[in-house]
Amino acid sequence: MKEYFSQIGILSNSEMDVLSELTALTRLRKGDFFIKENQVCSDLVFTVNGMLRSYFTKEDGEEVTYCFTFPQNLMTAYSSFITGNPTAENIQALTDVELLVIKKEDLNELTSSSSNWILLQKFFAEEQYMALEQRIFSYQKDRAKQRYNDLVKQQPKLLQEVSLQHLASFLNITPRHLSRIRKESLTSD
């Protein structure tokens, strides 16, 4: 985690030490939930290892996957974390996961101790915005095959560890369409 924050370059070494002291290690088994819809999220987590899936459930019961979280990344139910309102999402472990957890109240206290914590929060808000914008543009602009190929380049491990159903949902296509795209990609290599 320290290496992750060092690369961002906002926090001093002593601030990173304080952050480390405030985190607690927790483990989720495959299938366990970090948070379920209608709960309030008051934790920010750093994924040490394992993979998480964020999804919401439509009225007809269909699960729509919109995010995967990989090792060495921060994650939370962001809108709930910011507002204190219940979340509409579920975040579930796709594999066994180790997480370093920091409580929102601890983070809030840190912001009063140094402006670096405010800069860090701004950095993460901007990162979230850019990821969301990129995702929306991709859905609007790119064909499904391009979204799949981009995903293969960015996260090849994802294709080995995530079910076809979750991948198809993430790409906003049917599992059958995804199978066709994968077959075409294999024959064109």
C-alpha positions in Angstrom: 0.0 0.0 0.0 2.8 2.4 0.8 4.3 1.8 -2.6 0.9 2.7 -4.2 0.6 6.0 -2.3 4.3 6.8 -3.0 3.7 6.6 -6.7 0.9 9.1 -6.4 3.3 11.5 -4.7 1.0 13.5 -2.5 1.5 12.1 1.0 4.8 12.4 3.0 6.4 9.3 4.5 5.1 10.2 7.9 1.5 10.6 6.6 1.7 7.2 4.9 2.9 5.8 8.2 -0.2 7.3 9.9 -2.4 5.8 7.2 -0.8 2.4 7.7 -1.5 2.6 11.4 -5.2 3.3 10.8 -5.8 0.4 8.5 -7.0 -3.0 9.5 -6.5 -6.2 7.5 -9.7 -8.1 6.7 -10.3 -11.1 4.5 -13.3 -12.0 2.3 -13.8 -15.5 0.9 -14.9 -16.0 -2.6 -18.6 -15.0 -2.8 -18.6 -12.9 0.4 -19.8 -9.3 0.1 -17.8 -6.2 1.0 -21.2 -4.3 0.9 -24.7 -5.0 -0.2 -27.3 -2.7 -1.7 -29.2 -0.5 0.8 -26.3 -0.5 3.2 -24.2 2.6 4.0 -20.6 2.4 3.0 -18.2 3.9 5.6 -15.0 2.1 4.6 -12.4 2.7 2.0 -10.3 -0.4 1.1 -7.0 -1.1 -0.5 -7.1 -4.5 -2.3 -4.0 -6.3 -1.2 -4.8 -9.4 -3.3 -7.8 -10.9 -4.9 -10.5 -9.5 -7.1 -13.9 -7.8 -6.4 -16.9 -7.2 -8.6 -19.3 -4.2 -8.3 -22.8 -4.7 -9.7 -26.4 -3.7 -9.3 -29.5 -5.7 -9.7 -32.3 -4.6 -12.1 -36.0 -5.0 -11.2 -36.2 -8.2 -13.2 -33.3 -9.7 -11.1 -30.6 -9.4 -13.7 -27.2 -8.5 -12.3 -25.3 -5.8 -14.2 -21.6 -5.8 -13.5 -20.0 -2.4 -14.0 -16.6 -2.6 -12.3 -13.9 -5.0 -11.3 -11.3 -4.1 -8.7 -7.9 -5.7 -9.0 -5.0 -6.0 -6.5 -3.1 -2.9 -5.5 -6.2 -0.6 -6.0 -8.4 1.4 -3.8 -12.2 0.8 -3.8 -15.4 1.8 -2.1 -19.1 2.2 -2.8 -18.1 5.8 -3.7 -21.4 7.7 -3.8 -22.5 6.1 -0.5 -19.1 6.8 1.0 -19.4 10.5 0.1 -23.0 11.1 1.0 -23.6 8.7 3.8 -26.7 7.4 2.0 -27.4 3.7 1.3 -25.8 2.3 -1.8 -27.5 0.9 -4.8 -24.6 -1.5 -5.5 -23.2 -4.8 -4.3 -19.5 -5.4 -4.1 -18.6 -9.1 -4.0 -15.4 -11.1 -3.8 -14.8 -13.0 -7.0 -11.8 -14.7 -5.4 -10.5 -14.9 -1.8 -9.5 -11.3 -1.0 -7.3 -9.5 1.5 -8.3 -5.9 2.1 -6.7 -3.1 4.1 -9.7 -1.1 5.5 -9.7 2.5 6.6 -12.8 4.0 8.3 -14.3 7.2 6.8 -14.2 8.9 10.2 -10.5 8.3 10.4 -10.0 9.7 6.9 -12.1 12.8 7.9 -9.9 13.4 10.9 -6.8 13.2 8.7 -8.1 16.0 6.4 -8.0 18.4 9.3 -4.3 17.5 10.0 -2.9 18.3 6.6 -4.0 19.7 3.2 -2.3 16.7 1.6 -5.3 14.5 2.6 -7.6 16.9 0.8 -5.4 16.8 -2.3 -5.4 13.0 -2.1 -9.2 13.0 -2.0 -9.3 15.4 -4.9 -7.0 13.1 -6.8 -9.2 10.0 -6.2 -12.4 11.9 -7.1 -10.7 13.0 -10.4 -9.6 9.4 -11.1 -13.2 8.1 -10.5 -14.6 10.7 -12.8 -12.1 10.0 -15.6 -12.8 6.2 -15.3 -16.5 6.8 -15.5 -16.2 9.1 -18.5 -14.0 6.6 -20.3 -16.5 3.9 -19.7 -19.4 6.0 -20.9 -17.5 7.0 -24.1 -16.6 3.4 -24.7 -20.2 2.3 -24.6 -21.3 5.2 -26.8 -18.4 5.1 -29.3 -16.9 1.6 -29.5 -18.3 -1.6 -30.8 -18.4 -4.6 -28.5 -15.4 -6.2 -30.2 -13.3 -3.1 -29.6 -14.4 -3.0 -25.9 -13.4 -6.6 -25.6 -10.0 -6.1 -27.2 -9.3 -3.1 -25.0 -10.2 -5.2 -22.0 -7.9 -8.0 -23.1 -5.0 -5.5 -23.4 -5.7 -3.7 -20.1 -6.6 -6.7 -17.9 -5.7 -10.0 -19.5 -5.9 -11.7 -16.0 -9.6 -10.8 -15.9 -10.4 -13.1 -18.8 -9.0 -16.1 -16.8 -10.7 -15.4 -13.5 -14.1 -13.9 -14.3 -17.1 -15.9 -15.5 -18.4 -15.4 -19.0 -21.6 -14.1 -17.6 -19.9 -11.3 -15.6 -17.6 -10.4 -18.5 -20.5 -10.1 -20.9 -22.5 -8.0 -18.4 -19.4 -5.7 -17.9 -19.1 -5.3 -21.7 -22.9 -4.7 -22.0 -23.4 -7.7 -24.4 -25.0 -11.1 -24.2 -22.8 -14.1 -23.2 -23.5 -15.6 -26.7 -22.2 -12.4 -28.4 -19.1 -12.5 -26.1 -18.5 -16.2 -27.1 -18.6 -15.2 -30.8 -16.2 -12.3 -30.2 -13.8 -14.5 -28.3 -13.9 -17.1 -31.0 -13.2 -14.5 -33.7 -10.3 -13.1 -31.7 -8.7 -16.5 -31.3 -9.0 -17.3 -35.0 -7.6 -13.9 -36.1 -4.5 -14.2 -33.9 
